[in-house]
Amino acid sequence: MAEYPDKYDYKKANIPSPLTAEQEAENVAKLLDKKKAKRLAQQAKLKKKHQEEKERKIEEAEKKRFLELSDREKEP
């Protein structure tokens, strides 16, 4: 389209105008922002999952320790 602006009827063919360098830079910036947001969301999800796993292991260890106590030790 840039080389032959009058060769075809670009509007009739529903071909959009070419992007300017500014528009391309804006698109790249948006894409990078999306990727960064996605990566941060994944990291937060993974961190939450690890925290839940850690809490579950602590809870299991406490249950196991309680079950190993004798009946006399279990009484208040």
N, C-alpha and C positions, 0 to 999 in steps of 0.2 A: 504494500500500500504506500509505503514511503517512497519507493522507487518509481512507481507508476500511479500517481494520484488520479489521473484522468482516464486511465485505461479501462476501468470497470466502474460500474455503479455500486459502490460499496454500501451505500445506505439501503439500496434495494435488496442487496444480498444479506442484509443484517450483519454486516461485519463491523465491529466497533473500531473506533479510531485507535491508532497505536498509543501505547503508554509512553508517557514522558519519563525521563530519568527520575524525576521527583516522585512520580506515581510508583515506579518500580521500587525505589528506595523505601517508600511508605509500605508497600506490600511486603517487602523483605522484613521490615521492622515489625510489622504485625505478625508475620509468621514466626519470627524469633520470640516475640512476646508470648504467642500461643505455646510454643515449645517449652519455654521457660516455665510458664504456668502449669503445664502438664507435668513437667519434671518435678516441680515443687509439690504438686498434688500427690504424685507417686511417692516422693520421699516422705511426705507427711503420713500417707497411708501405711507405708512400710514401718515408719517409726511407731505408729499407733499399734500395729500388729505385733511388733517386737515387745512393746510395753505390756500389751495384754498377755502375751506368752510368758513374759517374766512374772507377772502377777499370778498367772495360773500355776506356774511352777512353785512359787512361794506358798500359795494356798495348798497345793498338793503336799508339799514338805511339812507344813503345819498339821495337816490331817494325818499324815503318816506318823509324825512325832506323837500326836495325841493318841493314836491307836496303839502305839507301842508302850504307852504308859500303863502301869498296873492299875487295877481298880482302886486301890488305896490312894494312889497319886492323883487319880481323876477326881476324887471327891474334894469339894472346896474346904 
